[in-house]
Amino acid sequence: MNYIFNYLLLIFYLLSFIIGFSTIFYSIVYYIIERVLWLKYYIVFLFTFGILIFIRTIRLITLLTLPSFTSNNIFNMLYFFILTLAMALMLYFIPAFLYRFLKIKWSLKTNLSYLILSIFYFVLSIVGILTSFNIYILSSMIFYVSIFYLLIVGFLNYKNIEDKTFKFIVKVLGIITILIYPVLIYQLIIYRKEFMNINSIDVTLMLFYTWWNLVMLGYFLWYFISMIKSNNKRISDSLSNNNDESDNNIKLEEKLEENDFNLTKREKQILSYLLSGKTNKEISLIFDISLNTVNNHVANIYYKSGVKNRVELVNKFSKY
């Protein structure tokens, strides 16, 4: 029965990785487009959370394929070290993005405080791994208390969020965290030494990681779909304007036909674009001819129309 549970858990891990790293990918693209400062730290947070889940996955795969290897001291030491490093990084980067996201001043003192806390947690955890597992449990409690403090900070500064969409997302993420967080604390206290074994804690972590990423992934997909729709509308409006401009030029050419300025067909076409505000360079691109050729046509138009410059040309033909 345990093997069935572990294999199902492994499938759940793989799905979580797909969702998690999709969120990281879209977060990076979103940052490249919007250049939002807090997003840099959020991406690192997602990445370190992903490492934490990844190392648990490695342990699960080892348990399923080489169960005897999980009792190897070197393997366990490496496992705990990487896990501790990931959690220490999260302890710094979670407040780093949260403070900036909520527009709370991130002073040098605040930066140093969280940096020292992160290092202290890491050192205490390593001491616990090498000496007593109770010390490791103590360091884990420090981690969870720190996260709980950040939840309070987020709740108190929730009003600073101006964007309604982000406000809704934060509300959903806050509810998810509030529901799952006490379960993690309870499991940590109950399981104690079994905390790092494969058990219901993994299910809770997976649920938290997956739901958190699904909410953010939903926002990023909505953002990119909206951006594509907006670009398509802009292109459509641009084409419509070009068509209107083309129609106006045709009507102008027809009116010029009724008056004898002795202009050639090409000169009439160029004149219509001159009157619509196009530059000589733009006209050369429209007709795919050289700029020098356009300049010659413009000079002929000036001569035949009896004007000396574009201002006089516009004034002369404004009635058309």
Disulfide bonds with the S-S distance in Angstrom:
none
